[in-house]
Amino acid sequence: VCTQPSEYPGYGDLGCEVDCGKFENLTRVVVRLRDFMTMNPFGDVPLAFDPKWRWNIYIVGEKTHVFLKDQLPNNENLVIELPDGEYVLELYQTKSAVNKVNRAFAAAVLKFGTKTMPFREAETAYAYGDKSEVLAWAGSTLADLEKHCFTPALNTADPACATLASRNDFVYRLLGGYGQEGY
């Protein structure tokens, strides 16, 4: 017996398909997200800092998320069916770069003046896209890639390193590649 409003037709992990049946009028949605290292040929470079990128879809009308567990970017098409409604694709990191990467270090690696480096917008929380988070992540990632590609002692001879047009080109790609991208 379908006991509404606590039970409703099911879709995905939500609703009660057993008692109320499957929700009709579902729209197929394809989500494919990947992080910067996956979308570049440097997937095997060991990184000192991992921001633990995650995502989920917020259902505005129900004030809940589509997935019970936050999703990892995985560079594969995820096909889900959702009923008509308003949704927000939420992208975020679960680990703060600013807390792990020294501001002066990031400024030096990126060749910025320390005085031009922004401070965190909020001291008690870090937001996806916070300028300080972007620059701390970019500085840490660039340092790891420079070590991997340009340290003679390592001499990794990684063919991916040959794809770097210049250091500046890569800095721009890093600054524009923060987080996750996809559709």
Disulfide bonds with the S-S distance in Angstrom:
Cys2-Cys20 1.86
Cys149-Cys161 2.04
